[in-house]
Amino acid sequence: MLLRNLGPLALLMFLIVIGALIFWLLALLDILRSNFTQGINKLCWLLVVLFVPLIGPIIYFFMGRQQKIKERR
């Protein structure tokens, strides 16, 4: 009975891990492609996202994106 519950749970955990990895990569790519108001901000955000893998990208998308230089189109 316990083995039956392991299948869907393992699939759910796999999807959560893949989602977190994609979110982390998106944050890294966004930081690397962007220019920030101060040069040190890019380095700081890279370190936060790299060394705090789950919380770092969340903090960056809520706070760090506001520090980017807006590009005119």
C-alpha positions in Angstrom: 0.0 0.0 0.0 2.8 2.4 0.8 4.5 1.7 -2.6 1.3 2.7 -4.5 1.5 6.2 -2.9 5.2 6.6 -3.7 4.6 6.9 -7.5 2.5 10.1 -7.6 4.5 11.6 -4.7 7.8 11.0 -6.5 6.3 12.5 -9.7 5.2 15.6 -7.7 8.5 16.0 -6.1 10.3 15.7 -9.5 8.0 18.4 -11.0 8.7 20.7 -8.0 12.4 20.2 -8.3 12.3 20.8 -12.1 10.2 24.0 -11.6 12.6 25.3 -9.0 15.5 24.7 -11.2 13.9 26.5 -14.2 13.0 29.4 -11.9 16.6 29.6 -10.6 18.0 29.5 -14.2 15.6 32.3 -15.3 16.7 34.4 -12.4 20.4 33.9 -13.3 19.8 34.6 -17.0 17.8 37.8 -16.2 20.6 39.0 -13.9 23.4 38.3 -16.4 21.5 40.0 -19.3 20.5 43.1 -17.4 22.2 46.3 -16.5 21.7 47.7 -13.0 21.7 51.2 -11.6 24.9 50.4 -9.7 27.5 47.9 -10.9 27.8 46.2 -7.6 24.1 45.3 -7.6 24.7 42.7 -10.4 27.4 40.9 -8.4 25.3 41.0 -5.2 22.2 39.5 -6.9 24.3 36.8 -8.5 25.7 35.8 -5.2 22.3 35.8 -3.5 20.8 33.7 -6.3 23.7 31.3 -6.4 24.2 30.8 -2.6 20.5 30.9 -1.6 19.0 28.7 -4.3 15.3 28.6 -3.4 14.8 31.9 -1.6 17.3 34.0 -3.7 15.4 33.9 -7.0 12.1 34.8 -5.2 13.7 37.8 -3.5 15.3 38.8 -6.8 12.1 38.8 -8.7 10.3 40.8 -6.1 13.1 43.3 -5.2 16.0 43.1 -7.6 14.2 43.6 -10.9 13.3 47.1 -9.7 17.0 48.0 -9.6 17.5 47.3 -13.3 18.0 50.1 -15.8 14.9 50.3 -18.0 15.7 49.9 -21.7 14.0 52.2 -24.2 12.4 50.5 -27.2 
